[in-house]
Amino acid sequence: MIVEYFLKGFLIGLAMTISIGPLTIMCIRETLAEGQLRGLAVGLGASTGDLFYSSVAAFGITIISDFLIAERFWIHLVGGIILFVMGFRMFRAEPPDPNNRLRNGGVLKLYISAAIIALTNPITIFAFLALFATVGLASEYNSLHALAIVTGVFTGSYIWFVVLTFGIKFFRSKFDMRRMRLANKIAGILVFIAGIYAIVSLFFR
């Protein structure tokens, strides 16, 4: 039974993560421009957000969920502003030479930035609640089951980023400075648009 809950959580984690969202774009960009370790740091930050929201949903922590729902406008606004700024900085960033030694500094800062972006999307909790109900987790289950599913969610989420960065790592050698610069521009524009959308959408709900 515990393994079943873990596997359900694992599949939910994958389902929530396999998408071309701003954090996936950030992960791709960091892996291409700065190396796999920094891409994994972004993935870990994203998975931390999934871990938090899945825990709130699985353990039924109503105090936290009520606060997130009540303050979702401001939390979402902060997330949109962060995406806006990061997209602008990506767009203007000058990529390092891919033939030079990779830069691994600032990994903790990158992780924290990615985690903040993930945590400033309180709508995620509704997605987890819906998915938990869909796969039959709305019935009675104990704390051990909840822990198993939350562990599965985190594992599934992070496995996706591990696979993604390993895949991108093989393509990195094919990117010269011109292509790196183009990748920065594209990533910056996409993240910038995601930030604008997050902010604008707040006023049309």
N, C-alpha and C positions, 0 to 999 in steps of 0.2 A: 504493500500500500504506500509506504514512504517513497519507494522508487517510482511508483506511478505518479505521485504528486510532483516529484522532482522532474520527471520527464515532461509532464504537462507545463510546469514552470519553464523548463528549458525551451519548449516550443513557443510559449508565449513570449519569452525574451527574444527569441529569433524574430518572431512576427512583428514585435514592436520596434526592432532595430533595423531590419532589412528595408531600408528606404533611403532615398536621396534627400536627406534632410541637411540642415546646416552643420550638424556635428559630423555627419558622414563626409561632407565636403571638406570640413576642416581636417579630418583624419587623412583624407586623400592628399590634400595640399601639403600637410606637414610631412607625410611619408615621402612624397616626391621631392620636396624642397630640402628637408632637414634630416630625413632618415626614419627608419621604422620605430625607433624608441619613442620619438615624439608623436608619431601616429598612434602608437599604443597608449600613450599618456592621454590623448584625446578620447580614445575608446574607453579607457578606464574611468574618465570623468563622466562620459555619457552613461556608462553602466552603473556608476554610483547613483546617478539620478533615477535610473530604473529601479535600483535596489531600494532606494528611499520610498518611492511612490508605490512600488509593489508591496513593501512592508506595511505601509499605511493601509492599503487596501486589504491585504491578506490578514493582518492582525486586527483590523477594525478599530484603528486608533482614531476615534471620532473627534477628539479635541483638536488634533492636528489637521484632519481632513476638513473640519468645520472652519478652521482658521484659513486654510488654503482656499476654500471655496469663497469665503467672505472677502478675502483680500486678493482674489485672483486678478482683478484689474491692475493693481499696482505691481504685483509680482510679474505678471505678463509684460507690463510696460517696461520694467527694468530689463527683462530678458530681451525685449525688442531693441532697446537702446544699446545693450551690450553687443548684440549681433550687428547692429548698424555700425558701431565703432570698429568692431573687428573686421567687418567686410571692407570698410574704408582703408584700414591699415593693411589688409591683405592686398588690396588693389594697388597700393602705393609701394608695397615692399619690393625690394630688389633681391631676386633670388641668389643664393650662393652658387658658386661653380659646382656642378654635380660631380666633377672629377676630383674635387678637393675633399679633405677629411670632413666627415659629417659633424655637425654641431649637436651636442647632447645637453647643453646647459639649459636651464630654465624649464626643465621637465615638470617640476612640481608646480610652478606657476601656470604652465599650460594645462596641467591636470585640473587645478583649481578653477581656471577660467571655463573649461569644458563642463565641469561639474555644476558651476553656477548657471551656465546656460541651460543645462538639463533640468536643474531644480527650479528655474524660473518659468517653467511651463506646467502650471498646476493642472491643466486640462488632462495631463497624462494619467492622473489618478482615475478619471472617469473611464479612460480606455482600459486600464487594468481591471476595474470593477466589471466592465462589460465583458472582457475576455474571460475573467474568472467565472462569471455566470454562464458564459457560453460553453465552457468545457466542463461544467458540472461541479463548480466549486462553491456554489451558493448554498449547498446543503451543510449540515453540521460537520465540522472538522476541528481537530484540536490544534494546540500551539505547535506541536511537532510537525503536523501536516503543513501548517502555515510556514514554518521554517524551511521545510523541504521545498515548497513551491517558490519561496523567495530566493533560496539558494539556486534553484533551477533557472529562475528569471535572470539573475545576475550572470550565471555561467553562460546561458544561451546568448545573452546580450554581448558579453565580452568575447566569446568565441567568434562571433561575426566580425568583430574588429580585428582579431588576430588573423583570421583568414584573409580579410580585406588587405591588411598591411603586408602580409606575405605575398599576396598576389601583386600588389603595386610595386613591391621591392624589386621584382624581376623586370619591371618596365622602366625603372629609374635610370638605368644605364643608357636608355635610348633617348633620354631627354637632354638636349643641349641647353645653353643659356636662353636661346630664343624661345624654345618650347616651355622652359621653366617660367619665363616671364609671362608668356601667354596663359599658362596654368594659373599663375598668381592672379592675373586680371580676371579670368573666368571665375575662379573661386571667390575672389573678392566681390564681384558683381552679384553672384548667386547668394552669398551670405548677406550682403547689403540689402538685396531685395527681400530676403527672408525677414530681416529686421524691420524693414519698412512695412511689410505685410503684417507682421505681428503687431505693430503699433496701430496701423490703420484699421485692422480688423476689430480692435477693441471698441471702436466707435460705431460699428455696424452690427452689434449683437442685440 
